[in-house]
Amino acid sequence: MARLACVLLLIAFRAWGAQGDAYSPSPHAIDIPKWFTESFLDLREDIRDAARQKKRLLVYFGQDGCPYCKALMKVNFGQPDIVATTRRGFTAIALNLWGDREVTWIDGRKMTEKELGRVLAVQFTPTILFFDEEGTVVLRLNGYAPPDKFRAALAYVDGRVEKRQSYTDFIAGRPPEKAAAKLADEPFFERGTFDLARLAAAGKPVIVVFERKHCADCDELHRDAFARPEVRSLIARFSVVQLDLATERERARSMRIVYTPTLVFLDARGKEVFRAEGFLRPFHLASALDYVASGAYRDEPSFQRFIQKRADAQRAAGRKVDLWE
């Protein structure tokens, strides 16, 4: 019994230590803050209930073992001002991307959480939908947004700014971050003006990288992810164009760019087939490149399932897989 007690104590200590690290992935469920609302998952009712409280509805899609979801819960919702703003202005509801609970969508259709995830084409977790009082999604965050960018999203939706300004213009007008005052360059960027027909003539798929100055996540993309040999090898299979959000604002609005950096993947005919937006660590960036370059997106519509298979294959080959690396 004494030995068993020691083993249980050691397990508990290790579990506590893992939870203390906001960036380590966990195989267990991501802890949702207790102030999230438990509802009957009729989103029409949730929107009406929120409106009666002069709030708006926030719907979060997550999944177990997701390090980005853990960062949202531990890092973002570890900031007192973010918690205060979210609790004051929003009713927050959590959905599991692979869950089987029944959800009533805003048009009355009933489906499971995972079916709704497919209907909404949720490709990244976390994905957050912000609804207005009429049930319109006024902003969608695909992937993890670090605290400052998450604050901007909350301010935009809570302030009803969408009635006056697009989110693209809103974030362009935000105070600059503590980051480089110029765009980083890469040897694989195409030179000259953006000409999709010219790029398509090369027969390669195209990546359009939207960035802006004073963007810390853009700096990290270049400093870390683009420097990885695996990423370099995969990106050589594309024609890559860099566009500045400040000077390409109209194009960004037409392409619904709400975050920098955003990578829009186009096939050789110029049709968008995938995009990666939000904060991405190198493993997920390499997976996105592989997803498009290999053509896997044609047969596997779920990027999350592709990532799972890719990670399993790499582990089977003896490679260490860290989703946050």
Secondary structure, 3 states (H helix, E strand, C coil): CHHHHHHHHHHHHHHHHHHHCCCCCCCCCCCCCCCCCCCCCEHHHHHHHHHHCCCEEEEEEECCCCHHHHHHHHCHHHCHHHHHHHHHHEEEEEEECCCCCEEECCCCCEEEHHHHHHHCCCCCCCEEEEECCCCCEEEEEECCCCHHHHHHHHHHHHCCHHHCCCHHHHHHCCCCCCCCCCCCCCCCECCCCCCHHHHHCCCCCEEEEEECCCCHHHHHHHHCHHHCHHHHHHHCCCEEEEEECCCCHHHHHHCCCCCCCEEEEECCCCCEEEEEECCCCHHHHHHHHHHHHCCHHHCCCCHHHHHHHHHHHHHHCCCCCCCCC
